Amino acid sequence: MRRSILLAVATTATLALAACSSGGDAETDAAAEGSDSPSAAAGATLTVWTDETRKAAVTEAAAAFEEATDTTVEIVQKNYDDIRPDFLAQVPTGKGPDVTVGAHDWLGELTTNGVVEPLELGDKAAGFEPVSIQAFTQDGQVYGLPYAIENIALIRNADLADQAPATWDDAVAAGEAAGAEYPVLLQTGAEGDPYTYYPLQTSFGAPVFTQNADGSYEPELALGGDGGHAFAEWLAAQGEAGVLSPDVTYDIAVDAFKNGKSPFIVGGPWMLEQFEGMNLAIDPIPSAGGEPARPFVGVQGFFVSAQSQNKLLANDFVVNYLSTEEAQTALFEAGGRPPALTAAAEKAASDPVVAGFQTVGAEAVPMPSIPEMGSVWAFWGVTEAAILTGQQEPVAAWDKMVADIQGAIDG
């Protein structure tokens, strides 16, 4: 369950088939034909790392791959939190898996360390939600097969508010009209929560980094200037009015919404199990600054090891077997996050709550996976919290934050 992201560290490419193959020319030619050439895989073994949640779905896809290709697939269950550090430590030594599950925002660290291989998605890329492909794109290459999209939205108690607010001020007014203790709930905490606040920041035209047309990011800060100043001044006004406060932690926000103390909470699908039985609607996060409020989207997917001895087979398994509607639906049913594959997403959207998160996610932006993102978190949230409480003058505090982040990037 993601509560906040305060310590995060971090289209299509063509594989050079002959260079990547561990076999001779015959194997290369056969493997290039994909899953229709089982002889290409005869006797080979792939090792796949996954966690407990995704194990059954990955195992099912692996069974189909084994039958079609005469390949052995060894599924290794690992604690999800151990996968990234173990992958980074083992792959450079020639160990580790051929394929691993992981998050798109690992990409900067993985590519910097040279441990992941670009994927050949071909025409299959068009079958995925564009934002999910953008999330795994770096320097014009796609490094991961997406399977799930995760983002926040406005969760509304439809018994307390019968329609979605058009703006942030509308949401506050609706909450006050309902006599709620909290007009809108937005988790903050003493160190702030820039992940949850980000859509409101983007509504002022102040994204964290400059974004390219393909969804990737340049290491150029964009959260300063007039847009950042306007957002900072808005934060100060919200804090002074008592609408937003660092006193509202994740647990306080969830408990208050569950008990009908607010018609609105900004949050993600990981909260829903706490709201079982409530009459919920999922809406876009209302704009505070006039531009669209665009939250971060996190995308889960599968990477191929740069040191795999069977890169072609690993690419075949990932691209042709984990991309099917059946596999993506099974992964959705296991993890509860909307599928990245459009066909599977449309099927999942029969649930209006899932459909609501999908709609918001389609307009969201990928969490930056560039290494420079690791320099942002230490300054971002604490500055927002200090502005909310009035401890720091908003514009001066925001400018210092930008300068500190730039210094950390340069250093």
Helices and strands as residue ranges (DSSP letters): H 17-20, H 25-32, G 34-36, G 38-41, E 45-50, H 52-69, E 72-77, H 80-90, G 91-93, E 99-103, G 104-106, H 107-112, E 116-117, G 122-127, H 130-135, E 137-138, E 141-142, E 145-151, E 153-157, H 168-177, H 194-202, E 209-211, E 217-221, H 225-241, H 250-258, E 264-267, G 269-275, E 280-283, E 296-305, H 311-321, H 325-335, H 342-348, H 352-362, E 365-366, G 371-375, H 377-388, H 394-410
